[in-house]
C-alpha cells in the first residue's frame, strides 16, 4: 500500500472512530451539579421569603430525578408535591409548566398528557437550560400566582454558570 493510501486509510479510521456512530453506545449529556441545584433552590426560597411566602422548591436533573427538595419553615404540606410535579412537567415537556397549561387548550389531542402521575398543569415549573439543552428544572409551590417569579429568581442566580 502506498504511503498516500495508508495516510488516507488512517484518516478514515480516525474519522470513523471519532464520529457519533463510533462512540460505541456512550452518550454524554449536561446536567446540574448538586451545588448548582442548591444555589437555585436557596435563591428561590430567598425570593419567596422576601415577598412574604413560605414555599417548597424542587430542583430536578435532566432526567426528572430530584437533586434538591427543600421546604421553608411553615410551608404547606401540599407544596412539596406541587413543587416536584411542576418541575417534572417543565423538564419532561421542555417548557414552563404554565406553557403546558396552554398546550392543553391549544392542542386538545395532547390532553391525555395530564394523566401522567407527576405532571401538574400549574405555573411554577421552569426548565433550566444551557443553550437549547434542558439540563434540569426548578419547581416552586406555595404562592398565589407568584411561583414563576421565585423559580426564575433561582435560575437567574446561576445564569452565569449556565453557559
Secondary structure, 3 states (H helix, E strand, C coil): CCHHHHHHHHHHHHHHHHCHHHHCCCCCCCCCCHHHHHHHHHHHHHHHHHCCCCCEEEEEECCCCEEEEEECCCCCCHHHHHHHHHHHHHHHHCCCHHHHHHHHHHCHHHHHHHHCCCCCCCCCEEEEEECCEEEEEEEEECCCCCHHHHHHHHHHHCHHHCC
